[in-house]
Amino acid sequence: MKYDFGQVHTRLNTDSLKWDKTERLFGDKDILPMWIADMDFRCPTPVIEQLVSRAEHGIFGYTARSSDYFQSFVDWVERRHQWQIKKEWIRCSPGILTALSMIVQTFTEPGDKVVIQPPVYHPFPDVVQKNNRELVHNPLVFKNGRYEMDYDDLLRKIDPAVKMIILCNPHNPVGRVWTREELERLGKICAEHNILVVSDEAHFDLIHSGYRHTPFASISEEFALGSITCTAPSKTFNLAGLQMSNMIIADQEKRRTFTKMLDQLHLNLSNTFGIVATESAYRHGDEWLDQCMSYLGDNLVFLTDFIQTHMKEIKVIQPEGTYLVWLDCRELGMDAKSLEQFFRQEAKVAFDEGYKFGPGGEGFTRVNIACPRSVLEEGLNRMARAIQQRYK
Ligand SMILES: Cc1ncc(COP(=O)(O)O)c(C=O)c1O
């Protein structure tokens, strides 16, 4: 392997939200952070080299995204996802959440209803409710250790006020990589009821062996025209601090409306370093990503074996994608807040507690395994020791 993902790089004193804010957020600097979704890995070497080279130039005036920038993304989407998109379909924003908020503001009216599928990425409710839209929950169903969409529940909840669904594809935190058939069924319902599908594909490149990601809009022209796809290089290449994201909007009218919003907010330009890193990652990042996914796959096997051997009360929900692992901790018999306190105060690990992800999340926790194996092992040992202490 060219890249050594097992090497530990300290992130302390880099103003890392995950590593430098531990004491402020959790009241104890010795807590091991395994929560927020970024990786403890260095990004692809070509990205670092091009950023250094750009930094050495020393002049950082307003920077335009070049045709090469867009082409690198078009080529990536075709190479990695067999989806042919056009350069002119792409719009940029400083992040997916910023884009989601703009999309809610642009394509719905105050009082309209927006559907989400909990347990799901916790800022989704904010994006809806802080814009004075009504949140509709279409909870996932947990059947035989696997999560599925509940189409009947969705159909029951659809009324003329439902204008949009925010789909999490692949799904954070439950790790499902929705199949083409599942997406087709959802897409047909939305098309019949004129519901805009906003497909958040932040994790689209992080697919485990044996699974395949289907971009929602790639399924048919009807779905492409009735949807907006949100992507970013931030999860794929660990570039979240550079704040770049690309939206794919096939429908000309939707593109025009969204562009108007970008103009209104003066979000026409991007950060110089974000542009350099994104283009370089999409052009030269394949080898890094393949090796990273292989390392993450091994981390997942390690975690699964460790938990099965030492913490039988906890069940691993096998993720099909993402580097986030959803653990069913209900057999520990703690309520949501006690479980959070237990992990933080007794195990001294910080996870993202399940209750934050909405209905169905209580009793679960989300662990970030994008770290060197030695760090993962330390976190798991801390958990196992705390469980032994409490239940001995
Ligand atoms: C599903 C999903 N969407 C969006 C984001 C955030 O994206 P951004 O940093 O581009 O706003 C995350 C981050 O974890 C995520 O998991």
The ligand as an SDF file (V2000), in Angstrom:
LIG
                    3D

 16 16  0  0  0  0  0  0  0  0999 V2000
  -25.3450   13.1240    5.1610 C   0  0  0  0  0  0  0  0  0  0  0  0
  -24.5090   14.3450    5.3860 C   0  0  0  0  0  0  0  0  0  0  0  0
  -24.8100   15.4850    4.7420 N   0  0  0  0  0  0  0  0  0  0  0  0
  -24.0970   16.6090    4.9110 C   0  0  0  0  0  0  0  0  0  0  0  0
  -23.0200   16.6300    5.7670 C   0  0  0  0  0  0  0  0  0  0  0  0
  -22.2850   17.9070    5.9620 C   0  0  0  0  0  0  0  0  0  0  0  0
  -21.7800   18.3390    4.7790 O   0  0  0  0  0  0  0  0  0  0  0  0
  -21.1060   19.7710    4.6780 P   0  0  0  0  0  0  0  0  0  0  0  0
  -19.9460   19.7860    5.6270 O   0  0  0  0  0  0  0  0  0  0  0  0
  -20.6790   19.8400    3.2410 O   0  0  0  0  0  0  0  0  0  0  0  0
  -22.1540   20.7770    5.0240 O   0  0  0  0  0  0  0  0  0  0  0  0
  -22.6640   15.4770    6.4630 C   0  0  0  0  0  0  0  0  0  0  0  0
  -21.5380   15.4830    7.4050 C   0  0  0  0  0  0  0  0  0  0  0  0
  -21.3430   14.5810    8.1720 O   0  0  0  0  0  0  0  0  0  0  0  0
  -23.4360   14.3010    6.2630 C   0  0  0  0  0  0  0  0  0  0  0  0
  -23.1490   13.1660    6.8920 O   0  0  0  0  0  0  0  0  0  0  0  0
  1  2  1  0
  2  3  1  0
  2 15  2  0
  3  4  2  0
  4  5  1  0
  5  6  1  0
  5 12  2  0
  6  7  1  0
  7  8  1  0
  8  9  2  0
  8 10  1  0
  8 11  1  0
 12 13  1  0
 12 15  1  0
 13 14  2  0
 15 16  1  0
M  END
$$$$
